[in-house]
Amino acid sequence: MARRLADKIAIITGAGQQPGTTPGNGRATALRFAQEGATCLLVDRNGDWARDTLEQMGDDAGASTACAADVTDEDACRRVIETARDRYGRLDILHNNVGMSKGDRPTRDLDAEVWDGIMTLNLKSMFMMCKHALPVMRAQGAGAIINISSTSSLSARPTVAYKTSKGAINTFTQHVAAENAAAGVRANVLVPGLIDTPMAIERRAQETGRSRDEIRAERDALVPMGFMGSAWDVADAAVFLASDEARYITGVLLPVDGGLLLKRG
């Protein structure tokens, strides 16, 4: 059976992850891409975490490599794109996975510095990675960009910066899709709901002092299907959008949420 991403070159940002009992979205996507035949440049601010992901790829890694880079810095974004082009000769897939919500507050309580930090990591980094990837993809006449948003972008939430940044990712990606469709470059958004990842579970456990099982049960109860998704669910959707099976799909917001948006509206 042919592998769905055979011979494709992919950059995955946020490809490492903090320690936890479950995989994060970036790591799971990297492993799935490799299993489907892609050669990956694994990018993370923490180089050790990226190298851990590379090691977990095992025999599927092939010529994949890890790269430490801070994607909030434009020079670093440019170097990541140049590294992929120089090392592999092309760039077929850009998967932008970085994001955070730490420090977010209701509007009246939010520090401007926290707003700037969330916007820079969640939104500006994706803009800069796309800015430098697009000339390569346009010159090839082909490419797939996948940006990670959140159901928070489409529903009422108690805090402002994370929701706003993710909503901007949606509209930014739609703009990139329209702007580059005639050049053969597709851009789509994955919209995860409540996913069982270290960023979701470990951080809440540390901040609240509650058990992981209690946090998981609380989040499971919010989902119409009765359980949180896993990073593998997000990764499988990413494989589809990155593959030629989605060759006629661009500008789409694809929820991976167990029906959460049906409940939240």
N, C-alpha and C positions, 0 to 999 in steps of 0.2 A: 504494500500500500504506500503510495507516494506521501511524503511528508509535506504538510501544507505551507511551510515557510522555507522549503528547500532552496538553497543558494541565495537567500536574502540576507542582507546586512542590516542589523538593528542596533540602535542606541536606546538604552533604557536608563533613564535617570531615576535616582532613588532605588537603585537595584540592590543595595544592602538593606539592613534593617537592625533596629535595636533588638536586644535579646528578648525572647518570649517563647511561649509554648506552642505558638502557631506561626506559620509563615506570614510575612507581610505581602501586600499587593505587588510591590516591585520585585521581590525575590521570586514569588510564585510565577509571575509573568516571565521573568528571565528563564526559569526552568522549563516552562511550557514552550517558550520560543525555541529554546535549544532542542527540546524533544521533537519539535516539528521541523528541525533542520536549519534554523537560522544561526548565523554567526553573530554574536552579540558583543558590543562594547558596553560593559557594565559600569555605570557611573554612580558614584556616591561621594558625599563629602568625607565620609569615613572610609578610607581605602581598605582597611581591614575587613569591614563589613562587605564591601564589594568583592574582595578576594574570597571571603567565605561563600558567597553565592557562586562564584566561579568554581570553587572546589566541589560544591554540592551538585554541580552539573555533571560531574563525572565524565564518562565517555562521550556524553552528548556535547561537551564543551567545544570540541573541535578546535578551531582557531580563535575562539572567543577569548577576550582579555578584559581585565579590570582596570579602571581608571579613577583615581581620586581627583575630584574637582568640585568646587563650590559654584553651583549654577546661579547663584545670586550675583556673580561677577561676570560681566560681559566678556572680558578677555578669556576667562575660563570656558565659557560657552563656545566661543570661537575656536579655542584650541581643541575642545572635544569633537566638534564637527570636522576640523582639519585632521585630527587623529584618525577618525573613522575613514575619511576619504583617502588619506595617504596610506593607511595600513591595509585597507580592504578594497580600495578603488571605486567605491560607490556607497550610497546610503539609501536603503529602501524603506526603512521604518524608523520613525522617531516616536518613542513612547515616553511621554512626560508624566512622571509619577510623583514628583515631590509635593509636599504640602504639610501644613501644620495648623493647629487651632489653639495652641497653648497661649494662655494669657488673654484670650478673647473675653469680652464683657459686653453688657448692654451699652448702648451708645453713650449714655450719660456718664458711664463709669470707665470708659476705655481710654487708656493713655495713647497719645498720638504715636509714640515710639512703637507700641505694640501693633497698632494699625499698620505702620510702615513695614514692620518686620513680616507680618502675615502677608501683606500685599506683595512685598518683594519676593518672598519665597514661593507663594502659591501662584501668582499671576505674572509678575515681571520675568521670572526665570523662564516660564513657558514662552513668553514673547521673545526673549533673547535666543533661546534654543531654536525656535521656529525661524526667526530672522536669519540665522546663519545656516540653517539646514535647507531653507527653501531654494537658494541659488543652486545648490548641488542637485536637489531633486528636480527642479525645473530644467536644468541642463540635461538631465537623464530622460526627461519626459515622463517620469513616473516617481511615485513615492506615497507613503501612507503615514499620516501623523495621527497619533492618538493622545488626547489630553484627558487627564483624570479630573473629574469634577466631583460632585456630591449631591445627594438628594436635598441637602441643606440649601442648595441654590434655588430650589423650586418649591420650598415649603417654609412656613413660618418657623423661626427659630428664636431662642432667647438672647443670642449674641449676634453682633453685627459684622465683624471683619471677615470671619471665615465664610459666612453666607455671601457677603458681597464679593469676595475674591472668587468664589466658585461660580457665582452668577456671571461675573466678567469673563471667566474662562469659557463659559458656554457661548457668549456672544463673540468673543475673540475668535474662537474656533470656527464658528459659522462664517465669520468674515474671511478667515484664511481659506476656508473651503470655497467660497464664492470667488475669491480673488485668484485662486490657483487651479480651478477645475479645468480650464481650457489647456493648461500646461501639463495635465496628467497627474496632478498631485491631489490626493484626497486628504481630508481632515475631519475627524469625528471625535465625539466626546463620550467617554464612559462615565456613567452617573451611579456610582455605588451607593447603596443604602447602609444599613448596619452590618458591618463585616467584622468577623472575629480575627483581628490582627493585633500584634503587640502594641501598635500606636493607640488603638482603641481600648484595649483591655488593661495592659500593664500601666499605662499612664493614669487611668482612672483608679486603679487599685492603689497606686502610690499616692495619688493626690487625696483620696478619700479614706484610706485605711480599711476599705471594705475588701472582702474576699473576691477573687476572680470569678468563682462560681456564682456568687450573688450578682455580680455585675452582668455576667453572661445571661443569667435567668431573667433579669430585668429587661435586657435588650431583646432577648428572644420573644418575650411577651408582647413587644411593640410591633412585631412583624406579622402581617396577615397570614403568611405561610407557617408561622409558629416557631421559626428559628432564624438566627442570623446566617448570612452567607459566609463562605470562606474565601480566602484570597484566591483559591483555585477557580471559583466562580468568576471572579473578575478577570483572572488570567485567561480563561477559556473564551470569554467575550473579546478580550484583546487579540487573541489569536485569530478569531473570525474577522475582526475589523482590519487586521494587518494582512490578511491573506487575500488571494485573488478571488476568493468566494464573495468578497465584498467590493469587487472592482467597480460596481455601479452604485455604491453607497458613499455619499459625502455630505457633510453638514448636519449629521444626525446626532441627537442626544439619546444614547442607549442606556436606560436604567438597568441596573443589576441590583435589585432591591427587594425581591420576594414579595412585591406588591405594596411596599411601604408608601409609595406616592399615591396609590389608590386610597389609602387611609388618611394621609396628611393633606392631599390635594395640592 
